[in-house]
C-alpha cells in the first residue's frame, strides 16, 4: 500500500524532475548508489537512484546504507524551521543509522532535495498536504 509520506515524496520528485531538471539530476548524483530507508509514523519506504531517476519503494530495504526514523510532525517542524535538523537528531526526534559515509551521503542528498524544492513552483502545494496530515486538506 502506498503510504502518504512516500506518496508525497514521489509526487514531489516527479515535479522536481519536470520543473528543475538540473537540480533533480544533482540529487540523483548526490544519492549515488546509496539506499536510504525512511520510517515515519509507521510508514516505511526506501529511496534509491535507478539509472537517472530517484525511485521510492514501499517497505524496508535490506540493502539500505542509511536508515532514518522520525515522525511527520518532526519533518514539518524541520521544514518550517521550528527545530533545527541537528537539534532533532540530538533530541532523538530523528534517528539516523548507518556508516559515517552513508549518513553524510544521505545528508548531502537531503540538502540537494531542499535546494531543488525551493526552486520548484509546485512544492508549496505538496508541503501544504504534508502539513495537513493523513487525508487532510489545507
N, C-alpha and C positions, 0 to 999 in steps of 0.2 A: 504494500500500500504506500502511496506517495505521501510522505509527511509534509506538513505545512511549511516548516522552515526550509526543508530541502526543496520543495516546490518553488518557494520564493527565490531561493538561491538559483535554481535552474532558470527561472524566468529572468532574473537579473543578468545572468551570464549570457543568455540569448540576446538581451537588449544591448549589453556591452559589446558583444561581437558585432552587432549591426551598427551601433551608434558611435563607438570609439574603437575601431578595429586595431589601431596601433597599440593602444593601451591594453586591449584584450590579448593581443599577441605577446605583449610584455608579461602579462600574468601567466600565460602558458609557459613561457621561458622560465620565469621565476619558480614555478612549481616543479618544472622538470619531471624527473622520474618519481618524485615523492608522492605518496598516497597519504592523505590526511583524513582520518576518521573523526567525525563530529558526533557527539551525543548532547542533545539539548532537550530537556523536559521529556525524556523518554523516547525521543526520536533518535535514530542512529542512521547516519549516512556517511558516505565517503566521497572525497573529491580527488580526482586524478586527471592528468593530462593524457589524452589519447590522440596521438599524432598532433594536429594543430588545434585541437578543441579541448575544453575542460568538460569533464563528464562527472555528473553527480549521480551516484547509485545508492539505492536504499540498502540499509543493513550494514553490519560490521564488515570490516575488511581485514582478513588475516595478514595481508601484506602491508598494512599501514605502518609508515615510519613514524608518524606523529599522531597522537590521539588527544583530542580536545574535548573537555566536558564543561558544560555551562548550562545556563537557562536562557530562555528567550528574553526574560526581563533584563538579565545582565548584558546580553547582546545590545539591546536597545539603550541601556544606560551608558555603555561604552560609546555607541554611535552618537548619542546625544551629549557626550562629554560630561555626564553626571558622575562618572567614575573613570579614572584613567585605566588603560589596559594593564599596566604594571600593578596598579592597586587591586584590580580584580583578581589577578594571579596571586598576589601576596596575601589577600584575604581569603583565598580558597574558593571564591565565587567562579573562578575559571581555572580549570586544571589543564596542564599540557604535559603529556608524557612522550618521551622519545629521546633519541640521542641528541646531543647538542646541535649537531649539523642538521638534523631533521627539524628540530624546534626552530632554529634560525631560518631554515628554508620555508617553513610554514609561516613564520613571521613576515619574511620578505614577500611571500605570495599574498598575504593579507594586506600588506601595505600597498602592493601593486593593485589589488582589488579596490581598496579605498580610493586610490588615486584615479582609477578608471571611473569609479562610481560617481565621483564629484563632477565629472565631465559629461555624464550621460543624462539627457533630459527626462528619461522615463523613470529614473531611480527614485525620485521623491514619492511617486505613487506607490511603488513597491515598499518603500520604507514606511509609508502610512499603513499599509497592510500588515507589516511586521509589528508595528506599534499597537495595532488594533487587537492583535491576538487571534487565536484559533477561531475561524469562522466569522470573525468580527469585521466590521467595516468602519472606516473612519472618514 
